[in-house]
Amino acid sequence: MGNTAVVVGGGIGGLAAAIGLHRIGWDVTILERSPVLEDAGAGISLAANGLRALDELGVGGAVRDASRGQYTGGTRTPRGGWLTRMDGSALEKAVGTPIMGIPRSTLHRLLRKHLPAGSLEVDTEVTAVEQVGPGTVRVDCGTTALEADLVVAADGIGSAVRSRVLPGHPGPVYSGSTVLRAITEHAVDVRADFELTWGRGAEFGHIAFLDGRAEWHAVLSLPAGTRFADPLTELRRRFRTWHDPVLALLDATRPEAVLHHDVNELRAPLPAYTVGRIALLGDAAHAMTPNLGQGACQALEDAVTLAAALGAESTVEAALARYDAERRPRSQAVAGAARQAGRMGQRLSHPLAVALRNTAMRLTPSRAATRMILRHHVWVPPSLN
Ligand code: FAD
């Protein structure tokens, strides 16, 4: 069994994969095209499965200490009525933790802190990846090239490695939704740790952080590429009649802090997560809509599963076959469930359909709602020891 790996991409998935490989004794190099590495994408919520993966990587304690448990909140209508209440204590009782909210830049910094020294090369774009022998992959980055026993493609939804090794796959498509989000400049009295409000074809939500600031997001069903000259003014206009603290969150935000991205996904599932000695991981393998808050959690599961398989199996080939078999069905099922949650949530716009959905949600007992959330959170990581 070889023991050198190149990880393409230094996002949450790539950093986690590198930490996992290092923990099982592999030499790892991470190549990241951005000159500065800090995932600026506002905030993130981590469910029990993602946190357990972080525990196995040795990062869980630090992440929990820097996160805020999402104990209170739920799903609301624009006037403020409750459709479901979230019970963080019930989640904690069932799986040991509520969902945790953390700024992405903090999560990224904590992952970087756990990397082996000197393993991260920024400002290095991978231009080609090629299997050059039965056990060797070459990675080209501009004028230099590296050889390794394994390449982990963690280069995100637009993965160039995926296009190269699975040329028949159609690639990402627009989900129909565009998302604006930001972290407030200062603490805001949001009362609930987490809220999601569904109007017709629109969603507004927030996650509160440990220091009292919060991340908010607004999701709109609009044509791809729609952009606003003054996003905060546009959002105040669209959400002016919505309940507190929607406007307070917008008012606490600097205009330059607002990020705006179209939400894309890999709607056609990949036929394989490994090709030769190349393993696809995270959004490169299964980019999903954010409706269940599971994309990064699934990337963390990938990272631990890959490292555990390489640590346990006697050949790289056997380990990669195990990785594919363990990760593809689960991550693709979660991606399908996320798409479905979007269809029944923010994307629903017909008044009758919205009324029926709201009635069904109001009638669902909170224990049943908790059980539905838990379906995706229950995951036991394989051991890296
Ligand atoms: P990325 O984060 O995309 O990282 C890929 C990296 O590869 C980048 O740094 C990029 O610069 C680099 N790269 C690309 N090409 C090359 C190249 N050729 N050479 C070198 N480097 C390259 N998930 C959750 O679990 N919880 C949430 O609450 C949540 N909320 C979300 C909200 C929104 C609005 C969105 C859009 C997503 C959300 N997600 C959430 C999903 C989550 O953000 C992603 O699944 C996760 O960040 C994917 O990580 P990744 O490392 O696979 O990919």
Residues whose N, C-alpha, C, O or C-beta is under 5 A from the ligand:
A	BS01	FAD	V8 G9 G10 G11 I12 G13 G14 L31 E32 R33 S34 G43 I44 S45 T124 E125 V126 A154 D155 G156 I157 A160 V179 L281 G282 D283 A284 P290 G293 Q294 G295 A296 C297 A299
